[in-house]
Amino acid sequence: MLSVRPKETASMVTRDGVRLDADVYRPDADGPFPVLLMRQHEGRAIASTRVYAHPTWYAAHGYIVIIQDVRGQGTSEGKFVPFAQESQDGLDSVAWAAEFPGSTGAVGMYGFSYQGITQLYAAAAKPPALKAICPAMVGADLFRDWAYEGGAFCLQTNLSLALQVATETARLKGDALAYQALYKAFNSLPLYDPIPARPEVLQDFALDSFYHQWLDHPEPDEYWEALSPHNRLTTVDLPMLHIGGWFDTYLRGTIRFYREMAARSAFPQQLLVGPWAHFPWNRRVGTLDYGPQAVSPADRLQIRWFDEFLKDLETGLLDEPPISLFQLGSNRWNSFDDWPDNERKSYFLASQGRANLRNESGSLVKTYPAACPDDIFVHDPMHPVPAQGGHAVSPAGPFERSIIDCRSDVATYTSQLLATDLHLAGDVTVAIWCEADTPSFDLCAVLSEVRLDGTVYNLTQGYIRVKSGQTTSPLRINLQPVCARIDRGKALRLSLSAACFPAYPVNSGTEVYSGEAKSIDAQTITVTISCGGDCPSQVLLPIVSP
């Protein structure tokens, strides 16, 4: 590895006259070197070190590393409006990086979350110098992969981002009153205001926040089409290394974008999915330890990726299978040539009519059952089912959830103990025949493993908001994809509820969208789940051979 010079600061000016500032890390050796660019919205000193090695580590491998504050963040000029300027600013920044003193003219980009999606916006502008990217934990379709899931607003994720951005904006303005109020709210989310999804602190101190616009557009309309990069990427083609986590809130977007690119790209596309939440990427996730193999290989993998496409070195990476998935349970990495898309097998729901009261009343069975009694549970908006781990709430990951499954507003369906190991890899869907006594209701589905000692750990989950006119049965909920081994002697469980708070707002039952729904108007909701007979409620599992 090369020694690295002291950090430098450099600036560029965009085509509309806005100065963008960056930290530069370069090898203390004769060049030229390719450039790695990260466009950062949290202040460039952080440099995404929550999940990646420090930029000096990348520079020591023979790269000029530029960590740039996006418009309106850090010390860069302008106003930060998430996503709005990233395509043109990305185009200008890549061109500037390509001309940086000591550069070979070849530029790659890396980063996760917002830093990941800046790569997609830059790629959509087609800068000639951009040769390869490594987008991690992103969603190209901002409506369904970022702000909403199954039609439900991703409350905790979006509110946390809005408060973080508003707090930093207040700090940069020197507004101590606003900063303190927003900082307090960021660290203790305000979830119980008159309109829970639209807290007063944002109305008082960040009335121009993007958050309000996201709430005001609860359907995939022209607003989202104009803002999202996915339509602009249809003619973009670059080598891309896609990185995701099984418990990351943007996993569905990461995999969707990988599959779209792999289906049409003339360049290599590779996918790495670890057992991680959004961050950190380490062996301990939620309350489980997945062992030393779970520690992120992303840094070394990205160096190999950039060596291959920015330095034209043969790293052997392209001789390996393009998909590497961490298998929960065995705690090992599995390789695939294609996304596992085998025909899914059904586990059917069966019940004695009290699946919300007794765990043994609801079953998952391989043989389609005869008609069963309905399961009926009541959602009380004063006491909504709380989120417990998973991908849509923080802290994320696997948690012991037997106390949730014992609630009377959660219906559970459990299989017999497995006689052999069960291997899952791919997409999971549940199809549920159900109805409610209100115009709108929510349905949360959680797939878990039940251990011999009675503990229950979530594997994957999904969520849907149902409105009148959309209640055709069965309701289909797409859970997060999964790769897992469930050992013999354990059991599978599907848990169904009408809330997962505060991951998503509590459904008021009134069809008023979340941005206007008042807590005082929230209704009690009775949900009826049917199975057996003419109602084949089921879990569709991607079972693969070991």
C-alpha positions as CSV (number, residue, x, y, z in Angstrom):
1,M,0.0,0.0,0.0
2,L,1.1,3.5,-0.7
3,S,1.6,6.3,1.8
4,V,-0.9,9.1,1.6
5,R,-0.5,12.9,1.6
6,P,-2.2,15.1,4.2
7,K,-5.8,15.9,3.3
8,E,-6.3,18.8,1.0
9,T,-9.4,20.9,0.4
10,A,-10.5,21.8,-3.1
11,S,-13.6,23.5,-4.6
12,M,-15.4,23.6,-7.9
13,V,-18.2,25.7,-9.3
14,T,-21.3,24.2,-10.9
15,R,-22.7,25.5,-14.2
16,D,-25.1,27.7,-12.3
17,G,-22.4,29.3,-10.2
18,V,-22.6,27.3,-7.0
19,R,-19.4,26.4,-5.1
20,L,-19.0,22.8,-4.0
21,D,-16.3,21.9,-1.5
22,A,-14.4,18.7,-1.1
23,D,-11.7,16.9,0.8
24,V,-9.1,15.2,-1.3
25,Y,-6.9,12.3,-0.3
26,R,-4.1,11.3,-2.7
27,P,-1.2,8.9,-2.8
28,D,2.2,10.3,-1.9
29,A,3.6,8.8,-5.1
30,D,4.0,9.6,-8.8
31,G,0.7,9.3,-10.7
32,P,-1.4,9.6,-12.5
33,F,-4.2,7.8,-10.6
34,P,-7.9,7.2,-11.2
35,V,-10.4,9.1,-9.1
36,L,-13.0,7.8,-6.6
37,L,-15.7,10.3,-6.0
38,M,-18.2,10.3,-3.1
39,R,-20.9,12.9,-3.0
40,Q,-21.8,13.3,0.7
41,H,-24.9,14.9,2.3
42,E,-23.9,14.5,6.0
43,G,-20.7,16.6,5.9
44,R,-17.7,15.3,4.1
45,A,-15.6,14.6,7.2
46,I,-17.9,11.6,7.9
47,A,-17.1,10.1,4.5
48,S,-19.5,7.2,5.1
49,T,-17.1,5.7,7.6
50,R,-20.1,4.2,9.3
51,V,-19.7,1.4,6.8
52,Y,-16.6,2.0,4.7
53,A,-12.9,2.3,5.4
54,H,-11.6,5.9,5.8
55,P,-10.7,7.5,2.4
56,T,-7.0,7.3,3.2
57,W,-7.3,3.5,3.0
58,Y,-8.7,3.8,-0.6
59,A,-6.1,6.4,-1.5
60,A,-3.3,4.0,-0.2
61,H,-4.5,1.6,-2.9
62,G,-3.6,4.0,-5.7
63,Y,-6.6,6.3,-6.0
64,I,-7.3,10.0,-5.7
65,V,-10.3,10.0,-3.4
66,I,-12.6,13.0,-3.4
67,I,-15.3,13.4,-0.8
68,Q,-17.5,16.2,-1.8
69,D,-20.3,18.1,0.1
70,V,-23.4,18.1,-2.0
71,R,-25.1,21.4,-2.7
72,G,-26.2,23.1,0.5
73,Q,-24.5,20.7,2.9
74,G,-21.2,20.9,4.8
75,T,-19.5,24.0,3.5
76,S,-20.9,23.8,0.0
77,E,-23.0,26.8,-1.2
78,G,-26.6,26.6,-2.3
79,K,-29.8,25.1,-0.8
80,F,-30.1,21.4,-0.2
81,V,-33.2,19.9,-1.6
82,P,-32.9,16.1,-1.5
83,F,-32.3,14.7,-5.0
84,A,-33.4,17.8,-6.9
85,Q,-29.9,18.9,-8.1
86,E,-28.0,15.7,-8.0
87,S,-28.1,14.9,-11.7
88,Q,-26.6,18.2,-13.0
89,D,-24.3,18.6,-10.0
90,G,-23.2,15.0,-10.4
91,L,-22.4,15.6,-14.1
92,D,-20.3,18.7,-13.3
93,S,-18.6,17.0,-10.4
94,V,-17.5,14.0,-12.4
95,A,-16.1,16.2,-15.1
96,W,-14.2,18.3,-12.5
97,A,-12.9,15.1,-10.9
98,A,-11.7,13.8,-14.2
99,E,-9.6,16.9,-14.8
100,F,-8.2,17.0,-11.3
101,P,-4.4,17.4,-11.2
102,G,-2.8,13.9,-11.2
103,S,-5.9,12.2,-12.5
104,T,-5.9,9.6,-15.3
105,G,-9.3,11.0,-16.3
106,A,-11.2,7.8,-15.2
107,V,-13.7,8.3,-12.4
108,G,-15.6,5.8,-10.2
109,M,-18.1,6.5,-7.6
110,Y,-19.0,4.8,-4.3
111,G,-21.2,5.4,-1.3
112,F,-24.3,4.1,0.4
113,S,-27.8,5.5,1.0
114,Y,-28.0,9.1,-0.2
115,Q,-24.3,8.8,-1.3
116,G,-25.4,5.7,-3.2
117,I,-28.3,7.4,-5.1
118,T,-26.1,10.4,-6.1
119,Q,-24.2,7.8,-8.2
120,L,-27.5,7.0,-10.0
121,Y,-28.3,10.6,-10.7
122,A,-24.7,11.2,-11.9
123,A,-24.9,8.1,-14.2
124,A,-28.2,9.3,-15.6
125,A,-26.5,12.4,-16.9
126,K,-24.0,10.2,-18.8
127,P,-20.7,11.9,-18.0
128,P,-18.1,10.4,-20.3
129,A,-15.5,10.1,-17.5
130,L,-17.6,7.9,-15.2
131,K,-16.5,4.4,-15.8
132,A,-17.9,2.3,-12.9
133,I,-20.0,2.8,-9.8
134,C,-20.8,0.9,-6.6
135,P,-24.3,2.0,-5.4
136,A,-25.1,0.6,-2.0
137,M,-28.5,0.5,-0.3
138,V,-30.4,2.6,-2.8
139,G,-33.8,2.8,-4.5
140,A,-34.0,4.1,-8.0
141,D,-37.8,4.5,-7.8
142,L,-38.2,7.0,-5.0
143,F,-41.9,6.4,-4.4
144,R,-42.0,2.6,-4.0
145,D,-38.4,1.9,-3.0
146,W,-37.6,4.9,-0.7
147,A,-40.5,7.0,0.6
148,Y,-43.4,4.4,0.6
149,E,-43.8,0.7,1.0
150,G,-46.9,-1.1,-0.2
151,G,-48.6,2.3,-0.3
152,A,-47.8,3.1,3.3
153,F,-45.6,6.1,4.2
154,C,-42.2,5.0,5.8
155,L,-42.7,7.1,8.8
156,Q,-39.7,6.5,11.0
157,T,-37.2,6.4,8.1
158,N,-38.5,9.6,6.4
159,L,-39.1,11.5,9.6
160,S,-35.6,10.8,10.8
161,L,-34.1,12.0,7.5
162,A,-36.2,15.1,7.5
163,L,-35.2,16.0,11.0
164,Q,-31.6,15.3,10.3
165,V,-31.6,17.6,7.2
166,A,-33.5,20.3,9.0
167,T,-31.2,20.2,12.1
168,E,-28.1,20.5,9.9
169,T,-29.8,23.4,7.9
170,A,-30.5,25.2,11.2
171,R,-26.9,24.7,12.3
172,L,-25.5,26.1,9.1
173,K,-27.8,29.2,9.4
174,G,-26.8,29.7,13.1
175,D,-30.4,29.4,14.2
176,A,-29.9,28.2,17.7
177,L,-33.6,28.0,18.6
178,A,-34.5,25.9,15.6
179,Y,-31.4,23.8,15.9
180,Q,-32.1,22.8,19.5
181,A,-35.8,22.0,18.9
182,L,-35.0,20.0,15.8
183,Y,-32.0,18.2,17.4
184,K,-34.2,17.2,20.3
185,A,-36.9,15.9,18.0
186,F,-34.3,14.0,15.9
187,N,-33.1,12.1,19.0
188,S,-36.7,11.5,20.3
189,L,-39.0,11.4,17.4
190,P,-42.3,13.4,17.8
191,L,-44.9,10.7,17.1
192,Y,-47.9,11.9,19.0
193,D,-48.8,15.3,17.7
194,P,-52.4,16.0,16.5
195,I,-51.4,14.8,13.0
196,P,-48.9,12.2,14.0
197,A,-47.2,11.9,10.6
198,R,-46.8,15.7,10.3
199,P,-45.1,16.8,13.6
200,E,-45.4,20.4,14.6
201,V,-41.7,20.9,15.0
202,L,-41.3,20.5,11.2
203,Q,-44.1,22.8,10.6
204,D,-42.6,25.4,12.9
205,F,-39.0,25.2,11.9
206,A,-38.8,23.5,8.5
207,L,-42.0,24.4,6.6
208,D,-40.2,24.1,3.3
209,S,-38.9,20.6,4.1
210,F,-39.1,18.0,1.3
211,Y,-40.9,15.9,4.0
212,H,-44.2,17.8,3.5
213,Q,-44.1,17.2,-0.2
214,W,-43.5,13.5,0.2
215,L,-46.5,13.3,2.5
216,D,-48.6,15.3,0.1
217,H,-48.0,12.9,-2.8
218,P,-49.2,9.5,-1.4
219,E,-49.5,8.1,-4.9
220,P,-46.9,7.5,-7.7
221,D,-47.8,10.7,-9.6
222,E,-46.0,13.2,-11.7
223,Y,-44.1,14.6,-8.7
224,W,-42.3,11.3,-8.2
225,E,-41.8,10.7,-11.9
226,A,-40.0,14.0,-12.1
227,L,-37.9,13.5,-9.0
228,S,-36.9,9.8,-9.3
229,P,-33.9,8.7,-11.3
230,H,-35.3,5.4,-12.5
231,N,-36.8,6.6,-15.8
232,R,-33.6,8.4,-16.6
233,L,-31.5,5.3,-16.2
234,T,-33.2,3.2,-18.9
235,T,-30.4,4.0,-21.4
236,V,-27.5,4.1,-19.0
237,D,-25.0,1.3,-19.0
238,L,-22.0,1.0,-16.7
239,P,-20.3,-1.7,-14.7
240,M,-22.1,-1.6,-11.3
241,L,-21.4,-3.4,-8.1
242,H,-24.7,-3.4,-6.1
243,I,-24.6,-3.8,-2.3
244,G,-27.5,-4.4,0.0
245,G,-28.5,-5.8,3.5
246,W,-31.3,-8.2,4.4
247,F,-32.5,-5.8,7.1
248,D,-32.0,-2.6,5.1
249,T,-35.1,-0.5,4.4
250,Y,-34.0,0.0,0.8
251,L,-33.3,-3.7,0.0
252,R,-36.2,-4.0,-2.4
253,G,-34.9,-1.1,-4.4
254,T,-31.3,-2.4,-4.4
255,I,-32.4,-5.8,-5.8
256,R,-34.9,-4.4,-8.2
257,F,-32.3,-2.1,-9.7
258,Y,-29.7,-4.9,-9.9
259,R,-32.2,-7.2,-11.7
260,E,-33.1,-4.5,-14.2
261,M,-29.5,-3.8,-15.0
262,A,-28.4,-7.4,-15.1
263,A,-31.2,-8.1,-17.6
264,R,-30.1,-5.5,-20.1
265,S,-26.5,-4.4,-19.4
266,A,-23.6,-5.1,-21.7
267,F,-21.3,-4.6,-18.7
268,P,-20.8,-6.8,-15.7
269,Q,-23.3,-6.3,-12.8
270,Q,-22.6,-7.9,-9.5
271,L,-24.7,-8.1,-6.3
272,L,-23.6,-8.5,-2.7
273,V,-26.2,-8.8,0.1
274,G,-25.1,-9.2,3.7
275,P,-27.0,-9.7,6.9
276,W,-26.8,-6.1,7.8
277,A,-29.3,-3.3,8.6
278,H,-28.7,0.1,7.0
279,F,-25.6,0.5,9.2
280,P,-23.2,-0.7,10.5
281,W,-22.2,-3.6,8.3
282,N,-20.9,-6.0,11.0
283,R,-21.4,-9.4,12.5
284,R,-23.9,-8.3,15.2
285,V,-27.3,-7.3,13.7
286,G,-30.2,-6.7,16.0
287,T,-29.7,-9.1,18.8
288,L,-28.0,-11.9,16.9
289,D,-24.3,-12.5,16.1
290,Y,-23.9,-13.9,12.6
291,G,-20.2,-14.7,13.1
292,P,-16.9,-13.5,11.6
293,Q,-18.1,-14.1,8.0
294,A,-20.7,-11.4,8.4
295,V,-18.1,-8.6,8.7
296,S,-18.4,-6.6,5.5
297,P,-16.1,-7.5,2.6
298,A,-17.3,-4.4,0.7
299,D,-14.1,-2.3,1.0
300,R,-11.8,-5.0,-0.6
301,L,-14.5,-5.9,-3.1
302,Q,-14.8,-2.3,-4.2
303,I,-11.0,-2.0,-4.6
304,R,-11.1,-5.1,-6.8
305,W,-14.0,-3.6,-8.8
306,F,-12.3,-0.3,-9.4
307,D,-9.0,-2.0,-10.2
308,E,-10.8,-4.0,-12.8
309,F,-12.6,-1.1,-14.5
310,L,-10.5,2.0,-13.7
311,K,-7.0,0.5,-13.9
312,D,-7.8,-2.4,-16.4
313,L,-6.2,-4.9,-14.0
314,E,-7.3,-8.6,-14.1
315,T,-8.5,-9.2,-10.6
316,G,-10.3,-12.5,-11.2
317,L,-13.5,-10.8,-10.0
318,L,-15.3,-11.4,-13.3
319,D,-14.5,-15.1,-13.2
320,E,-16.6,-15.4,-10.0
321,P,-20.4,-15.8,-9.8
322,P,-22.0,-12.4,-10.0
323,I,-24.3,-12.8,-6.9
324,S,-23.1,-13.3,-3.4
325,L,-25.8,-13.7,-0.7
326,F,-25.2,-14.2,3.0
327,Q,-27.3,-17.1,4.2
328,L,-28.8,-16.4,7.6
329,G,-28.7,-19.4,9.8
330,S,-25.7,-21.1,8.3
331,N,-23.8,-17.8,8.4
332,R,-22.0,-18.4,5.2
333,W,-21.9,-16.7,1.8
334,N,-23.7,-18.4,-1.1
335,S,-22.9,-17.7,-4.7
336,F,-25.5,-17.7,-7.6
337,D,-25.2,-17.1,-11.3
338,D,-28.6,-15.5,-11.5
339,W,-31.1,-14.1,-9.0
340,P,-32.9,-17.2,-7.5
341,D,-36.2,-17.1,-9.2
342,N,-37.5,-20.7,-8.9
343,E,-41.2,-21.5,-8.6
344,R,-42.2,-20.8,-5.0
345,K,-43.9,-23.4,-2.9
346,S,-46.9,-22.8,-0.7
347,Y,-47.4,-23.1,3.0
348,F,-51.1,-22.7,3.6
349,L,-52.8,-21.0,6.5
350,A,-55.1,-23.2,8.6
351,S,-56.8,-22.2,11.8
352,Q,-59.1,-23.3,14.7
353,G,-60.4,-19.7,14.9
354,R,-58.2,-18.3,17.6
355,A,-54.9,-17.7,16.0
356,N,-54.7,-14.3,17.7
357,L,-55.1,-15.8,21.1
358,R,-53.3,-19.2,21.1
359,N,-50.2,-19.9,19.0
360,E,-51.3,-23.5,18.5
361,S,-54.6,-22.4,16.9
362,G,-53.1,-21.2,13.7
363,S,-51.0,-23.4,11.5
364,L,-48.8,-23.3,8.4
365,V,-49.4,-26.6,6.4
366,K,-48.1,-28.0,3.2
367,T,-51.4,-29.6,2.2
368,Y,-54.3,-27.3,1.4
369,P,-56.8,-27.5,4.3
370,A,-60.6,-27.8,4.3
371,A,-62.7,-24.8,5.4
372,C,-61.5,-23.3,8.6
373,P,-63.1,-20.9,11.1
374,D,-62.2,-17.2,10.5
375,D,-59.7,-15.5,12.6
376,I,-60.8,-12.1,13.9
377,F,-58.7,-9.6,15.7
378,V,-59.2,-6.0,16.7
379,H,-56.8,-3.2,16.1
380,D,-56.9,-0.5,18.8
381,P,-55.3,2.8,17.5
382,M,-54.5,3.7,21.2
383,H,-52.3,0.6,21.4
384,P,-51.0,-0.2,18.0
385,V,-48.7,-3.3,17.4
386,P,-45.2,-1.9,17.8
387,A,-42.4,-2.5,15.3
388,Q,-39.8,-4.9,16.6
389,G,-36.7,-5.1,14.4
390,G,-37.1,-5.9,10.7
391,H,-36.1,-3.4,8.0
392,A,-38.4,-0.5,8.5
393,V,-37.6,0.7,12.0
394,S,-34.5,1.6,14.0
395,P,-33.0,-0.4,15.6
396,A,-33.3,-2.8,12.7
397,G,-32.4,-6.5,12.3
398,P,-33.5,-9.7,14.0
399,F,-35.1,-9.4,17.5
400,E,-36.8,-11.9,19.8
401,R,-40.5,-11.2,19.1
402,S,-42.5,-13.8,21.1
403,I,-43.9,-11.0,23.3
404,I,-45.3,-9.4,20.1
405,D,-46.8,-12.7,18.9
406,C,-48.6,-13.1,22.2
407,R,-50.7,-10.0,21.6
408,S,-54.4,-10.5,20.9
409,D,-54.1,-8.2,17.9
410,V,-51.6,-10.4,16.2
411,A,-52.6,-13.6,14.5
412,T,-49.9,-16.3,14.2
413,Y,-49.6,-19.4,12.0
414,T,-46.9,-21.8,12.9
415,S,-45.6,-24.9,11.0
416,Q,-44.7,-28.2,12.5
417,L,-41.1,-28.7,13.5
418,L,-39.0,-29.1,10.4
419,A,-37.8,-32.7,9.8
420,T,-35.0,-31.4,7.5
421,D,-33.2,-28.2,7.0
422,L,-35.2,-25.7,4.9
423,H,-33.2,-23.5,2.5
424,L,-34.8,-20.2,1.2
425,A,-33.4,-17.9,-1.4
426,G,-35.3,-15.2,-3.3
427,D,-38.6,-13.4,-3.1
428,V,-41.2,-14.1,-0.4
429,T,-44.9,-13.3,-0.9
430,V,-48.0,-13.8,1.2
431,A,-51.5,-14.0,-0.2
432,I,-54.1,-13.4,2.4
433,W,-57.9,-13.5,2.2
434,C,-59.1,-10.8,4.6
435,E,-61.4,-7.9,5.1
436,A,-62.0,-5.1,7.6
437,D,-64.9,-3.1,8.8
438,T,-63.4,0.3,7.8
439,P,-62.8,1.8,4.4
440,S,-59.0,1.5,4.9
441,F,-56.8,-0.8,6.9
442,D,-53.2,-2.0,7.0
443,L,-51.7,-5.4,7.0
444,C,-48.2,-6.3,8.3
445,A,-46.8,-9.8,7.6
446,V,-43.7,-11.1,9.4
447,L,-42.0,-14.4,8.7
448,S,-40.0,-15.8,11.6
449,E,-38.2,-18.9,12.8
450,V,-39.4,-20.4,16.0
451,R,-36.7,-22.1,18.1
452,L,-37.1,-25.1,20.4
453,D,-36.9,-22.9,23.4
454,G,-39.9,-20.9,22.2
455,T,-38.0,-17.8,21.2
456,V,-39.0,-16.3,17.9
457,Y,-36.7,-14.3,15.5
458,N,-37.9,-12.4,12.5
459,L,-36.5,-13.3,9.1
460,T,-38.3,-10.9,6.8
461,Q,-41.5,-8.8,6.6
462,G,-43.7,-6.7,4.4
463,Y,-46.5,-4.2,4.7
464,I,-49.5,-3.0,2.7
465,R,-52.0,-0.2,3.0
466,V,-55.4,-1.2,1.7
467,K,-58.1,1.3,0.6
468,S,-61.7,0.8,-0.5
469,G,-61.8,-0.4,-4.1
470,Q,-58.4,-2.2,-3.5
471,T,-59.7,-4.9,-1.2
472,T,-59.8,-7.7,-3.9
473,S,-58.8,-11.0,-2.3
474,P,-56.4,-12.3,-1.8
475,L,-54.2,-9.4,-0.7
476,R,-50.7,-9.9,-1.8
477,I,-47.8,-8.6,0.3
478,N,-44.3,-8.7,-1.0
479,L,-41.9,-9.3,1.9
480,Q,-38.2,-8.4,1.8
481,P,-36.2,-11.0,-0.2
482,V,-34.3,-13.5,2.0
483,C,-31.6,-16.0,1.9
484,A,-31.7,-18.3,5.0
485,R,-31.4,-21.8,6.3
486,I,-33.9,-22.8,8.9
487,D,-32.5,-25.8,10.8
488,R,-34.5,-29.0,11.4
489,G,-36.1,-28.9,14.7
490,K,-37.2,-25.3,14.3
491,A,-40.5,-24.1,12.8
492,L,-41.7,-21.3,10.6
493,R,-44.2,-18.7,11.7
494,L,-46.3,-16.1,9.9
495,S,-47.5,-13.2,12.0
496,L,-50.3,-10.8,10.8
497,S,-51.2,-7.5,12.3
498,A,-52.9,-4.2,11.4
499,A,-50.0,-2.0,12.5
500,C,-46.2,-1.8,12.7
501,F,-45.7,1.5,14.5
502,P,-43.7,3.8,14.2
503,A,-42.3,2.2,11.1
504,Y,-45.5,3.3,9.4
505,P,-48.2,5.6,10.5
506,V,-51.2,4.1,12.3
507,N,-54.0,3.8,9.8
508,S,-56.9,5.9,10.9
509,G,-59.4,3.7,9.1
510,T,-60.9,6.7,7.4
511,E,-59.1,6.8,4.1
512,V,-57.6,10.2,4.9
513,Y,-54.0,10.1,3.8
514,S,-51.3,10.1,6.5
515,G,-50.4,13.8,6.0
516,E,-53.9,14.9,7.1
517,A,-55.0,12.0,9.4
518,K,-55.6,13.2,12.9
519,S,-55.1,10.9,15.8
520,I,-58.4,12.0,17.3
521,D,-60.2,10.5,14.3
522,A,-58.5,7.2,14.3
523,Q,-61.0,4.3,14.4
524,T,-60.9,0.8,16.0
525,I,-60.6,-1.7,13.1
526,T,-61.8,-5.3,13.1
527,V,-59.9,-7.5,10.7
528,T,-61.1,-10.9,9.6
529,I,-58.7,-13.4,8.1
530,S,-60.0,-16.4,6.2
531,C,-58.2,-19.6,5.2
532,G,-59.0,-23.0,3.9
533,G,-62.0,-24.0,1.7
534,D,-62.5,-21.2,-0.9
535,C,-59.9,-18.9,0.7
536,P,-56.4,-20.3,0.0
537,S,-54.4,-17.9,2.2
538,Q,-50.8,-18.9,1.9
539,V,-47.1,-18.0,2.2
540,L,-45.2,-18.5,-1.1
541,L,-41.6,-19.5,-0.2
542,P,-38.5,-19.6,-2.4
543,I,-37.3,-23.0,-1.4
544,V,-34.0,-24.1,-3.0
545,S,-31.9,-27.2,-2.8
546,P,-29.0,-27.0,-0.3
